[in-house]
């Protein structure tokens, strides 16, 4: 399912204009991005959490150039579904 499919589905169920729903969906995603970029996790009760996971520093090899590089510690975004959400999927 794409973002356009989600917008169309919400528009059909609510009777609202697709353009309005598109704007709300974009703002919602921007808020999640902004929160994660500032180091804050986003918790949506009954759905799940958008969290930052810390990746440790590690040494990687470039096999073709026969060199090693150090990849510094960094954060990556992740999604952790709620128990209720996981139960519906199983």
ZIWO-V232227 format. One record per backbone hydrogen bond with DSSP energy under -0.5 kcal/mol. CO is the residue of the C=O (numbers start at 0). NH is the residue of the N-H. Records with the same first field share a line. If there is no record, write none. Layout:
CO: NH + NH
//
This chain:
1: 5
2: 6
3: 7
4: 8
5: 9
6: 10
7: 11
8: 12
9: 13
10: 14
16: 20
17: 21
18: 22
19: 23
20: 24
21: 25
22: 26
23: 27
24: 28
25: 29
26: 30
27: 31
28: 32
29: 33
30: 34
31: 35
32: 36
33: 37
34: 39
35: 38
40: 42
41: 43 + 49
42: 44
43: 46 + 47
46: 81
47: 43
48: 50 + 79
49: 41
50: 52 + 77
52: 54 + 75
54: 73
57: 70
59: 68
60: 62
61: 65 + 66
66: 61
68: 59 + 70
69: 71
70: 57
73: 54
75: 52
77: 50
78: 80
79: 48
81: 85
82: 86
83: 87
84: 88
85: 89
//
